[in-house]
């Protein structure tokens, strides 16, 4: 493995604070010179703080005046070990925070003790914050240079008015490419993962160039395989790229490599296919310019024995030989590799380079495909979930970024369900939305037919690639299945499709098996069960957008129905979005927090009956619900037009108390019910709730956890809401709407479920969101709490009909009635913990295992 070290030198500031000069230049000063401010123009708070540090005999100072400053950027990088560190530490990511006081911008170093504010997305771009303690970190290798460090801060609300026109006080902070304030690293990392290329070091302008082959000696891959051990110099390779992997960042504090990146290319000529490894600084220079299908001329490369544990992707063409005994290494030095992109028009038939083939699979074919099979898919995005993160390893700071999407291709009533990890294509990953035509390659089939419900979805691999625009001219457009999809999409109407599109929200996938023993064997954790006393720590340890699934034991002692707000359900999205007098986002957030805090202290008080009033007798069929259950419930997210989701049958082995039907045919045809209870609490809860040592409240469902009906004209705003927080502030276009202005894709609301620990000392309130589909509302039964816990995320479609059907409150009453049968029953609850950032955490009840199905 080849690496680079040396430049630039370690230590604080490649551009810091240089001391003083009696003049002041509003356009910024070179090298961060601190200058005494004159009497003209507004005074800069940043300038005053720097002058205070300069006049203080101590390194740390408390600003004489604390005023709000605006956060414009939060940027992450790896800080290598200091020379005094004798024991290597785990990766330590540092953050530079760019602030503006309205006069100047300044890039500051965030003290690592405050990193948790970034982990929780409390310190983020766009907010106002007050800095109450600062210090200066000097560069001891340069005269009079240092950087401003933030040591104590209070984060406030999002600012309503932010200007990006203020200049940097230190001109070096706006130089390109951007460089971190500390250490020897030449670049920043993406804020939330290490796979995405971020910043201006990543070039995109490499173009094909014609090459004169008259003086170029070419060697085939098969010939190179036989002779490389006896060669010192290698002739050029002429190959086509068949696969490109996502980036791998392997930086560590004790490794002084400037750009520690690696990526794999699978390339082929007429004699075989081999892995090519691109190292370090070549990745920022070439990664974004190389794409699958390009023809490359590789010169001055090195060859080494292949890594024994890496599995190469299987070639689509079985006639191509897989060369697994050697690897081609491309480096900026040792030797410096020469890479040339050959224009396709110069490619000659006699070179016999393999064509780029695909394994396109239709949704109707997926049901018969074996586990771990590799395929490509094309389709229409019908559901796009929010970006989530999962730890690569426990007790580490590295995360995967992923989201769930659903793709329809017209060959089945069911869509593809895809677990889409970041593929080092943030320009696509962060800009996908429903109604887009989507291609994803190198997907792996994940299935388990031995559990109920059956598990079937696709997940990305290391070589997966995604395409959302610019399909014309791509090699796959000539595939027969792609042509069939294009023909199908021409028959669809955009207006008819849009009403069935959904974006964002909590997505409870993958499903858990029907018995606890199967669940136990399907997960890999050190401890299968989490004590209820440990739940608080599990919650506090989660970082922004991290989602974790745990299992606890307890007793369900109370349940309460929380309907959607009447404003959200009564007003159409278009009417709400036209309202010019709506409050600002920050005002809405303050109101939401006040309301949530008020509800939390009223959990045990009587609820006003008007709070639960619904117009169930006047609801259209599209607002009715059906609770999905049973082994025949298909894993569907957004059914195709005209489709109906089959929901007959009961899960085998379900205890009788959970199989009772709560309604008769007559009641489902619209007959008024005598009494409907919106809440229930057990006698045990009434006895124990005032003597608890801890009561955790995590049942609130925030607006970003509610799936929304997609509106194409607001695609940019909706995509931003469900993406990760950006590293740099991007001003909104016009006056943005609020998330609550968009109609929910649910009609039922949610339930607050209280679970009491087996020792009756700790309780936790969690949210339960039953899944539903309106197509089956004409059937004669509504299922109970346990059987309604289905893995599918089936959202409603608009239909027509005059059936008088029960409203959400009536259905809620049935579920609550069923919950009473769980009184004093010891259950195992599968909980999904979701950290939404900014101190917003939700806990969802995903599944209940009763004593009968825990074995």
N, C-alpha and C positions, 0 to 999 in steps of 0.2 A: 504494500500500500504506500502510495506516495502522498506526502503532505507538504504544506508550506508553512514557514514560520518566519519570524523576523519582523518585518514591517507590519503595521506601524508600531511605535514603541508603546509599551504599557505605561499606565499611570493616569492620573486624572487629566482629562481635557486634552483633546486635540485642538480645541479652541475654547479658551476659558476666560477668566477675568484678569485683565492686565491693569496695573495700577498707575497712579492717577494722572490726569491732565486737566488743566483749568478750563478747557473748552468743551462744548457739548454739541453733538451733531445729531439732529433728529432722525437722520436716515440710518443711524447705527454707526458703530465704531469698529475699526479693525482690531481683531484679536481680543475683543472684550474689554477695551480700555474703560475703566470707570472714571467718569469726569464729573466734577462738581456742576450741579445744575444751575443755570442762570435764572434770572427773574422772569424771563419771557416764556410764554406758553404754559400749558398744564404741567404740573410736576408728575413724574413717573414714580409710582410706589416702588417698583422694582429698583429704580435708581436710588431712591432714598434708603432702601434696605441695604443695598450694596455699600453705600456710603457709611451706614451705621456699622456694618461689619468691619469696614476699613478703619473706623475710628475706635473700635472696641479692642481692648487687650485680650479678649477671649475669642475662641473660635466660634462659639455658639452665641446667638443673640435672640432676644425676643423683640420683634419689631415694635417700635414705639407707637405705631398705628397699624391696626389689623383691618384691612379692607378686602372685600371680595374680589377675587381674580377669576378669570374664565379659563377652563382647561381646553386647550386646542388639540393636544395630542398626548397619547400614552403609548410609548414604544418600548419594546422588550428586547433584551439581548443577554447573551451568556457572558458572565464576568469570570475570567480565568483566575486561578489561585494567585494570591500575592506571594512574593518571594519568601515572606516570613512563614507561610503556611507549610508545615512539614507533613501533615496528614491530608491527603486529597479529600475534599468535601464532595458531597453529591452535587449535581448541577444546581447552580445558583443563578437564577435569572434576575436581572436587574431591570429597572424601569427608568427611562427619562420622560419627564413630564413637561410639556410646553405650555406655559401660562401667558396670559395677556392681561395687562392692567388698563387697557384702553389707550395707552401711550406707546408702550413697547411690548414685544414678545420676548420671553426668555426661556431657554431650555434648561431645566433643573434636574438634578439627580434625586430620585426618591430614596430615602433611607430604607434599607431592607426590612426594618421593623414595621414599615407601613405597607409592605407588599400585599398583606391580606386585604387591604382596601381594593386592590386591583383584582385579586382572586375572586372577591365577592361582587365585582362590578359596581362598587360604591364610588370609587374614584374612576371616573370615566369622562370621555370627551363631552363637551356641551354643558357641563355643570359649572356652577360658581362654588368656589371654596375659599376658606379663610386660612391662611398660613400663619400659625402662631409661634413658630420657632424655626429658625434657619441656621445654617452653618456654612462654612467654606472649606472645601477640600482642595488643598494646594497640590500642584504638580511640582514635586521636588526636583525634577530634572530640567525645569524651565524657570526663568526669573519672573516672579510676580504673576504667575498664572494659577488659576483655580476655578472651581465650579461651584455654583450655588446649590446647596443641598436642602431639601425639605425634610424637617425633622418632626414636625407636628402640624396636623392639619384637621380642619373640620369641613366635611363635604356637604354641600347644600343642594338646592334644587336645580333643575335644568334651567339655563338662562333663556329668556325669550328673545333676546336680541344679541347676536354675536357678530363681530366684524373680524374678517381675516385680513383687513387692509393695514393693520398696525405693523410697523417694521420690527425686525429683530434688533434688540439693543446691540447684540454681538453679531456682526456680519458673518462670522464663520459658521454660525448656526444655520444659515440658509444656503451654504455651499452644497453643491452636488458632486458626487453622491453623498447622501446623509451618512454621518458616522456617529456612533455612540460617544457619550461624554467620557466614559471610563474604559480602561482596558485596551487591548490591542485588536479587538474585533473591528472589521471594516464595514459591518452592516448590522441592520436590525433584523430580528425574526418576526414572523407573523405573530400577532398578539395572542392567539388562542391555540395554536398548534405549531409544529415544526415542519410539516409537510408542504405548506403553501409558500411559494416564492413571494417575498414582500420587499418593497422598496425599489429604488432606482438603480441598483446594481444588476438587476435582471434585465438583460438586453433582449430585444425582440426583432432586431433589424437585420438578421443574417439572411441574405438572399442567395438564390441559386446563381451559379456562375459557370459559363461554358469553360471547358478544360481541353487543352490539347493533349491527347493521349499518345502522341507519337513517341515521346521520350519517357513514358511512364510504364514501368514494368508492373504487371498485375499478377498476383498469386491467388489461386482458389483457396477456399477455406479447407477443403479436404486435403489438398496438398500441404497447406500450412500445418494442419494437424499432424501429419506424418513427419514433418521435417523441422518443426520449430525448436526442438531441443538441441539441434545441431547448428542452429543459425545464430549469428550475432546481429545481423541486419535483416529486416523483413521488407519484402516488396509491398507495394500498395494493395489495399483491399477495395474492391468495388462491390458494394452490397446495398440491399434495400432494407429499410427499417420495417420489421413486422410487428414489434411490440415496443412500447416505451413504458417504463415503470414510473411510479410517483417518486418524488424526492425522498431521500433518507438523510436526515441531519444527525451526525454522530459527534457533535461537539461535546467536550468535557472540560471542566475547569482546569485540569492538569495537562491538557493537550493544547499547545500553543499553535493551533492551525487557524489560519485567517478565515477561510471559508470551507468548513468541514462538511461538504455535501458529497453525495454519491447517488448515481442513478444507473439503471441497467437498460440497455437497448438489446433487443433480440434482432439480429441482422442475418440476412441470408443471401447467398448467391446460388448458382445452379447446382453446386455440389453439397450444400448443407447449410445449417443454421447454427449460430454460436452466440454466446453472451458477450456483450461489450460493456465494460464498466467505465463510466465517466467520473472522474474524481475532481473534487475541490473546486478551484477557481474556474475550471472549464464549465461547471454547471451554471453559474450565473451568466456566463457568456453565451452558452449554446442551448440550454435546456428549453427555453420558451420558443426557440426557432425550429427545433427538431420536432417533426410530427411523423406519425405512422404513415408509411408509404413513400417517404422520400428516399432518393438514391444518394448514397454517400461515397466519396472517395477518401479513404483513411490512409494517411501516411505518417511515418515516425511514431508508431505505436509500440507498445510492449506486449509480450505474451507471458502468461504464467499458468501454472496448474490450477484448474478450477476448484472452487470451494466445494467440499464434498457434501455439505448439508443443504445447499441451495437447489431447489427444484425448478427447472426451466419450464416455461409454458410449452405445452404440446403444440407443434405446428398444425395449422389447419389442414395443410396438404400432407397426407401421410407419406407421399413419395419423397419429401425433403428429409435428408438425414439430420438427426439431432446430434450435434457435436458437444459432448459433455466433459471432455478430458482437458480442455484448455479454455482460457478466457482472454479476451483482448482488453488491454488497459489503455485508457486515454488520459493523459496528464498535461498540465500546462508546462511542465518541465520533466526531465528524466525519462524519456526525451520529450521535448515540446511537440505535441501532436499537431498535425496539420489536417484540418477537416474541411472538405469542400462539398457543398450541396450541388449535385449535378441536375441541370434542368431536365424535366421529363422529355422534352422534345429532342434532347441529345442522346437519350437512352436507345441503344440499338438492339434489334431483335436477336442478333447473334450472341449478345451477352447472356441471354437466357435467364435473366433475373426473374425470380418468382413473382407472380402477381399477388396482390393483396386480397386475400380471401376472408370471408366472414362466416360465422356460424349463427346466422339469424334464426331465432326461434319464435314461434307465435305462442300466444297465451294458451291456445287450445292444445298445443303440443307439450306444454310445460308439465301437465299433470302426469305424463308418462315418462318424464326424464328422471334418470337416477340421481342420487345424491352425489354432490361434488362435480357433476358434469358442468362444462364451461359452455357458455352461450353468449350471443349478442342479442339485444332487443331494440326495437324501434316502436314508438307509440306516442300517444297523446297524453300529456301529464294531466291527471284529473285530481290529484291530491298532492300537495307539497307540505311536508311537516316542518316544524321549526328545527333549527340547528341545535344539536345536543353534543355533549362531550362525555367521554369515558376515559378513565385513567388507563394508561398503558401498563403500569405496574403500581401496586399499592405503595404508599409512602413516597411517591415520586411526584415531580412537577410536570410530567409529560402527559399529554392528552391526545386522543383521537377526536376529530370532529366528524360528525355524521348527521344524517337526517333520513327520515323515511319518506318515500315517494310511492305513488301509485301510477301505473302506466296502462292505458287501454289501447288495444290494437284492432278491435272490431271482430276478432275471431272467437271471442268468448264473452259471456256476461261478467266474468271476473277479470279484474285487472292484474297485472304483475304487481307484486309487493316487493319493493327493492329497498334494501338497507344500503344507502349511498354514503360511503365514506369519502372524505376529501381525496381527490385524485391529483392534487397539486395543480388544479385548474380553478383558482378562486374566482376568476372572472366569469366562470360558468356556475360553479357551486353556489355562489352568493347571488346569482341573478336568475335562478329558475323559478318559474311560477306556473300555475295551471294554464291550460290552453296552448302551451308550447309543444312543438314537435321535438321529441327527445330521443337521442340515440345513446346507448351505453354498451360498451364492449367488454369482453372478458369477465362476465358475471358468473358466479358459482352458485349452483343450486343447493339450497339448504332444505332438507325435508326430514320428517319423521312421521311415518304412517302408523306407528305403534302407540301414539298418544291421542287423546281426545281433548280438544280438537286437533285434527291433523295439522302438522306444521309444514308449510310450503312457502318459501320466499327465495329471493335472489340477493346475493351480497357481492360487493365489489371485491376485486382481488388487487394484488400489487400492480398488475398491468392494465387495469381498467382505465378506459378513457370515456369522456362524455362530450356530446356535441348537441348544441341547442340552436345555433344559427349557422348560416352558411352551408346548408346541406348540399346545395347545388354544386356539382363538380366533384363531390366526394366519391371515392370508388364504390362505396356501398349503395349508391343510388341505382346501380345497375342490377342489384340483387332482386330476384323475383318476389320475395316476401316484402321487400321494401316497396316495390311497385304496387303490390296488392294493398299495402297500408295507405299509400298515397291515393289510390283509387277509392278506398273506403272513406278517407278523410274528406274527399271532395263531395261526398254525399251528405256530410254533416253540415248543420247550420251553426254559425258562431253564437247567435243569440240563443238558440236552443240548448247548446252545450254549456254556456256560461253558468246557467242557473244550477247546474249539477256539480260545479267545480268548488273545491274546498281548499283552504290554506290554513296552516298553522294549528295550534292547539296541542293539548296533551294527547299523546298517542300510545296506548297500552299494548305495545308489541315488543317481542314475540309473546305468544300465549304461553301459559304454564300448563302442564299436563293435568289430567283429571284426578290423579292421586298424589298424595304428598311423597310417597316412596319414589314415584317416577320423577317428581320435581327434584328430590334429593339427589338422584343419580344423574340429573341433567345439568347441574351447576357445579362450578369449581370454586369453592370458597373454603377458607380454613374452618370457619364455624358455620354450620348450617342454620342454626337458630340464633337470633339476636334477643338478648334479654331486654325487656321493655325499659329497664333502667339505663340501657346503653343506647337507646334510640336517639336521645338528645345529642350525644357525641357524634353519632353517625350523621346526623343532620348538620351539625356545626362543622364537620370535616369536609362537607361537600363544597366544591367551588362552582363558579358561575356556569350555568347550563349543564352541570353534571347531573346525571340521573342514575340512581342506584336502586336495586331491588333487594329487599330483605324479607325475612320471615320472622314473625313474632307469635307468641302464644298469648291468649287472653280470652275475655268474655265480652260479647257485644251487649252493652247495657243501655244504650240509648241510640236513637236515630231520629233525625229531623230533616224534613224536606225543605230545600232552598230553591225556590223557582227563579226563573230569569226575571230581571227587573221589567216592570210593565213598559217602561220607556223603550227598552230595546226591542220588545216583542211587538209593540203596537205601531211603531213608526218604521216605515220602510227605510232602507239604507240610503236611497237616493234623496228622500225628503230630508233626512237628518244631515246628509252631507251638504245640502244646499243652505243649511242654517248658518248664517253669517255671524250670529251672535253667540256662538258656543264658547265656553271658557277655554283658556289655554291649557296645554298639557300639564304644566306645573300646577295650575289650579285644580285640575281634575285629580292629579295625584294626591294633593293635600286633602281634597274632599274624600277620596277613596280611603286614605289612611284613617281619617277621622271616623268614617262610617265603620270601617273594619274594627277599629279599637272599641267603638261603641258597642258593636254586636258581640264582641268577645266577652264583655262583662255582663251581657244579658242572656247568656246561653241557657240559664236555668229559670228565666222569667217567662211568664205566659206570653204567647205570641198573639198579636192582634189578628183577628180572622181576616181583616181586609188585606193583610200582607200577602195572603195566599189566594186571593180572588183571581180566578181565570175565566175567560169567556169560552168555556169548553163547549157550550151548546152552539156557538157560532163559528167554531174553528173550521177552516177548510181541511180537506183530507191531508194536504201537505204538512199540516201542523200536528197530525196525529202520530202516535208512536206505537211501536211494537217492540217488546223486549226480545232480543235474539237469544236463543238457547239451543242446546242439543247438539248431537254429533253431526246433524245434517245441515247445520248452519255453516254456509260456505265462508271462507276467509276473504270476504269482499269488503272493499273500502268504499268505493263509489260505484254503485251498480250502473250498468249501461242503460240508456233510455229503453224503456219497455221491459227491462229485466225485473224479475221478482226473486227475492232471496228466500230460499226454502228454509223454514224454521220448524219443521215438524219433529216430533220425537223428544225423548227425554234422555239425558245422559245416563248411561248404564251404571248401575250400582249406586245411584243417588239415594240418600236416605228418604224415607217416605215423608218426613216432615217438610222436606224441601221440594217435594214434587206436587204438593197440593195446589190446586187451582184456586185462584182468588176470586174468579168471576164466573158468571154464567153467560150463555149466549145472549140472553135477553139484555143483560146489563151492558154488554159490549155493543149492542145495537142502539144504545143511547138512552136507556131508561135511567131516570134519576136515582142516585144512590141516597140512602137515608142519612148516613153519617160517613164522613171521610176524615180520618185523623191525619194531621200533618206532622205529628211527632209521637214518639213513644219512649218511655224510659222505664226500666225495670225496677222492681222493689229493691233489688240489690244496689242499684245505683243511688236510689234515694237514701239508702242507709249509709253508703260509703263516700259519696261525693264530697262531703264537707270535711272528711278526715284524711284526705289524700296528702302525701308528702310532695307530689308533683303532678300537675295536669298540663299536658302539652297540647297547644292549640294549633293545628296545622290543617284545618279543614277548609280554609278560605280558598276559593278558586279565582285566580286573578284573570283579568281580561285577556292576557296573552295565552292563557291555557284553554280558551274557548275557541274551537274551530270556527272559522268565518266563511260565509259565502263569498266567493271570489268575484271581484269587480275589475274587469280588464283595465278600465280607465284609471284605476288607482293601483296598478300592479307595482309601481316603484315603491309607494308607501307601504303596501302590505308586505312586499319582499323584505324591506328594511326592518319591519317589526319582528320578523321571524328569523332574521339572520343574527349572527353574533355582533356584539358591539364593535364598531370600527375603531381602528387605532388613531385615526385622524378625523377631526370634525368636518362634516360635509353639510353645508347649509341646505335647508329644505327648499323645495321649489314652491314658492307661494306660501299660503297659510295651510299647513297640513291638517288633515282631519284627525279625529280621535279613533282609536281602535274600537271603542264601543259604538261608534257610528255605523259599523258594518254588522249586518245581520248574522246572528249566530246560526251555525249549521245544526244546532240541537234545538229541540223544543221542550225537553223534559226538565232542564235544570239539573241540580245535583242533590246529593244527600250528605248530611253531616253524621258520621257514625262514630260513636264513642266506644273505645275498646278499653276495658279495665284489665290490668295485669292480674295474673293468677294469684298473686299475693295481696291483691286489693289495696296496694299502696300508691300505684302510679296508673294514670289513665292518659290516653291520647285521643284527640279528635282528628279524624281523617275524612277525606272527601271520597265519595263513591259516585262515579258517573256511569250509569247503565247505558249500554249501547242499544241502538234501536234502528228500525227501518220501517217506513210507513207503508211499504207495499203489502205487508202481511197483517195490517191492522184489521182487516175484515175477518181474520180467523177468530176462533171463539175463546181463546184463552189468553190471560196475562200471567206471566211466570213470576216466581218468587225471587227474593233477593239473591239467593245462591245461584239459581239457574240463570239469572239475568247477567251473570258475570261472564260475558263472552269476549273473546279476544278481538272480534272484528270491529272495525271502525266504520260502520255503515251510516252514511249521512243521508238526509232526506232529499227526495226529489219532488218537484212540484207535479202534482197530479190533479185530476179533477174528479169530482164525485159529490153526491149529495147525502152520503151516509152520515147519520148522526152517531158520532163515536165519542168515547170518553176523552176528556181533555187531560193534560198533564197532571193536574192535581188528583184526578180520579185514579190514574195509574200509580201515582206516588202513594196514594192511600193503600193500594194493593200490596206494594212492596213493603211498606211499613207494617202492614198487618202480618205479612209473612215473617218479618223480623222478630215479631213477638214470640215466634216459635223457637228462637235461638236463646231464649232466656235461660241463663246459667249453664249453657252448653260451652265446654272448652273447645276453642277453635284454634287453628293455625291460620293467621292472616298474612297474605303476601302483599307487601306494601311497596309502592313505587315512590321514592323520594326525589323531588325535583327542585333544584336550586335555580331560581329565575334571576338571581342577582339583586343587588340593592336591598338586601335583607328580606327578600320575598322567597319563601320556601313553601312548597305544597307537598302533602303526603296523600297518596291515593290508595284506596283499598282495591287491589287488583283481583284478588281471589280469596275465597274462604275454603279451608279444608276442615270438615267436621270430623269427629272421632271415627266415623264409619269409613272415611276415605283418606285418613292419614297413614294407614298401614300400607 
